[in-house]
Amino acid sequence: MTAPFLSLTQIRNRLILTARAILRDHQPGPGGRCSACRTPDCPVATAARNVLDAAEKAQQRSTAAPPTAPDRDEPQQTG
């Protein structure tokens, strides 16, 4: 599938999966250096952590959104 056919949730989930895979590959090894790129402060792992943080904040915002006003075209339930 290509991006125009994906929902925003699917894109978000793919970003999360990719960031997690990157963090698995770029774990700090002995001496605190990244196992993949051998740098002390791995910029790739930092970027992956930032993606995960942003995705978590976006999820919190979407679940904390107030309920929408009722649609005028929808039938009202009485009861």
C-alpha positions as a printed Julia matrix, in Angstrom:
79×3 Matrix{Float64}:
   0.0    0.0    0.0
   1.09   3.51  -0.63
   0.63   6.49   1.64
  -2.41   8.1   -0.07
  -4.43   4.99   0.76
  -3.48   4.83   4.43
  -5.44   6.42   7.25
  -3.73   8.72   9.71
  -3.9    5.98  12.32
  -2.17   3.51  10.0
   0.59   6.03   9.25
   1.02   6.7   12.99
   1.23   2.96  13.71
   3.85   2.45  11.0
   5.93   5.3   12.4
   5.75   3.73  15.86
   6.77   0.3   14.56
   9.68   1.8   12.63
  10.86   3.82  15.64
  10.75   0.72  17.86
  12.76  -1.28  15.32
  15.35   1.49  15.16
  15.63   1.56  18.93
  16.2   -2.22  18.95
  19.04  -1.79  16.44
  20.56   1.23  18.17
  20.7    0.04  21.77
  23.59   1.28  23.87
  26.24  -1.36  24.25
  29.11  -1.66  26.7
  30.6    1.72  27.42
  27.39   3.54  26.49
  28.06   3.57  22.76
  25.38   2.73  20.21
  25.76  -0.8   18.9
  24.89   0.19  15.3
  26.68   3.5   14.73
  29.15   3.37  17.65
  28.56   6.91  18.87
  28.0    7.88  22.52
  24.87   9.97  21.87
  23.21   8.25  18.95
  21.22  10.83  16.94
  19.22   8.07  15.22
  18.02   6.66  18.56
  17.25  10.18  19.77
  15.11  10.82  16.69
  13.28   7.51  17.2
  12.57   8.41  20.84
  11.24  11.8   19.7
   8.89  10.08  17.22
   7.55   7.82  19.97
   7.07  10.78  22.32
   5.23  12.76  19.64
   3.0    9.8   18.79
   2.14   9.31  22.45
   1.28  12.99  22.89
  -0.89  12.95  19.77
  -2.74   9.88  21.08
  -3.32  11.55  24.45
  -4.65  14.68  22.74
  -7.04  12.7   20.55
  -8.46  10.71  23.46
  -8.77  13.82  25.63
 -10.77  15.73  23.02
 -14.21  16.82  24.18
 -17.19  15.1   22.59
 -18.4   16.69  19.41
 -21.7   18.47  19.14
 -24.56  16.28  17.93
 -25.03  16.22  14.19
 -28.21  17.96  13.12
 -28.79  15.37  10.41
 -28.69  12.45  12.85
 -32.0   11.43  14.4
 -32.27  12.38  18.07
 -32.72   9.55  20.5
 -35.34  10.09  23.14
 -35.85   7.9   25.97
